[in-house]
């Protein structure tokens, strides 16, 4: 079923990922955010294979969390000496919020999986 709560969580994570893509256009951050956002959207449509959907949501959360070390590396190696990205603002908190939403989606997916297994056991 595509109208589950975890689909809403993954959609919100993807929307927040789009805001990250727009506000941090440097190519390593762009590619990483684009990958995590597209994986979140792709995960929504894997609703028939719940274990795979749970794995994809964890991978998307990890990619969103790896955004912070990527910002540090970009600041150190790619930016001119006087310029640096400031991640202590509302836009810098969006990848963490997206990761939290992906983890909440995984919890919902695993709850559905337990429910389906319990129903199969009753049959």
C-alpha positions as CSV (number, residue, x, y, z in Angstrom):
1,X,0.0,0.0,0.0
2,X,1.5,3.3,-1.0
3,X,-0.6,5.4,1.4
4,X,1.2,4.3,4.5
5,X,2.8,6.6,7.1
6,X,6.3,5.6,6.0
7,X,5.5,6.8,2.5
8,X,4.7,10.2,4.0
9,X,8.0,10.2,6.0
10,X,10.0,9.3,2.9
11,X,8.2,12.0,0.9
12,X,9.0,14.6,3.5
13,X,12.6,13.5,3.6
14,X,12.8,13.9,-0.2
15,X,11.2,17.3,0.0
16,X,13.8,18.4,2.6
17,X,16.5,16.9,0.4
18,X,15.3,19.1,-2.5
19,X,15.8,22.2,-0.3
20,X,19.3,21.0,0.5
21,X,20.0,20.5,-3.2
22,X,18.8,24.1,-4.0
23,X,20.7,25.8,-1.1
24,X,24.1,24.0,-1.5
25,X,24.9,23.8,-5.2
26,X,28.6,22.8,-4.9
27,X,28.9,19.6,-6.9
28,X,29.9,17.0,-4.2
29,X,27.1,18.2,-1.9
30,X,24.7,18.4,-4.9
31,X,25.5,14.8,-6.0
32,X,25.2,13.4,-2.5
33,X,21.9,15.2,-1.8
34,X,20.6,14.2,-5.2
35,X,21.5,10.6,-4.5
36,X,19.8,10.5,-1.1
37,X,16.7,12.4,-2.3
38,X,16.3,10.1,-5.3
39,X,16.8,7.0,-3.2
40,X,14.0,8.3,-0.8
41,X,11.6,8.7,-3.7
42,X,12.6,5.3,-5.2
43,X,12.0,3.7,-1.8
44,X,8.4,4.9,-1.7
45,X,7.6,2.7,-4.7
46,X,9.2,-0.5,-3.3
47,X,6.2,-1.0,-1.0
48,X,5.7,-4.6,-2.1
49,X,9.1,-5.6,-1.0
50,X,9.2,-4.4,2.6
51,X,12.7,-5.8,3.7
52,X,14.3,-4.1,0.6
53,X,12.4,-0.9,1.4
54,X,13.7,-1.0,5.0
55,X,17.3,-1.4,3.7
56,X,16.9,1.5,1.2
57,X,15.5,3.8,3.9
58,X,18.5,3.1,6.1
59,X,20.9,3.7,3.2
60,X,19.2,7.0,2.5
61,X,19.5,8.0,6.1
62,X,23.2,7.2,6.1
63,X,23.8,9.2,2.9
64,X,21.9,12.1,4.5
65,X,24.1,11.9,7.6
66,X,27.3,11.7,5.5
67,X,26.5,15.1,4.2
68,X,28.1,16.7,7.3
69,X,31.6,15.2,6.8
70,X,31.2,16.1,3.1
71,X,30.6,19.8,4.0
72,X,33.8,19.7,6.2
73,X,35.8,18.3,3.3
74,X,34.4,20.8,0.9
75,X,35.2,23.6,3.3
76,X,38.8,22.3,3.7
77,X,39.7,21.4,0.1
78,X,37.4,23.1,-2.4
79,X,36.6,26.5,-1.1
80,X,38.9,29.5,-1.3
81,X,40.7,30.4,1.9
82,X,38.4,33.1,3.0
83,X,35.1,31.5,2.0
84,X,33.4,28.6,3.9
85,X,29.9,27.1,4.1
86,X,28.1,27.9,7.2
87,X,26.1,24.8,8.3
88,X,24.8,26.3,11.5
89,X,21.6,27.6,10.1
90,X,18.2,26.2,9.2
91,X,19.4,24.7,5.9
92,X,22.2,22.9,7.7
93,X,19.7,21.0,9.8
94,X,17.7,19.7,6.9
95,X,19.9,16.6,6.2
96,X,19.6,15.5,9.8
97,X,15.9,16.0,9.7
98,X,15.7,13.9,6.5
99,X,17.8,11.2,8.2
100,X,15.4,11.1,11.1
101,X,12.4,10.9,8.8
102,X,14.1,8.0,7.0
103,X,14.6,6.2,10.3
104,X,11.0,6.7,11.3
105,X,10.0,5.3,7.9
106,X,12.1,2.2,8.6
107,X,10.3,1.8,11.9
108,X,6.9,1.9,10.2
109,X,8.1,-0.5,7.5
110,X,9.3,-3.0,10.1
111,X,6.0,-2.7,12.0
112,X,4.1,-3.5,8.8
113,X,6.4,-6.5,8.2
114,X,5.8,-7.8,11.7
115,X,2.0,-7.4,11.2
116,X,2.1,-9.3,7.8
117,X,4.2,-12.1,9.4
118,X,1.7,-12.4,12.3
119,X,-1.2,-12.6,9.8
120,X,0.6,-15.3,7.8
121,X,1.2,-17.3,10.9
122,X,-2.5,-17.2,11.8
123,X,-3.5,-18.6,8.4
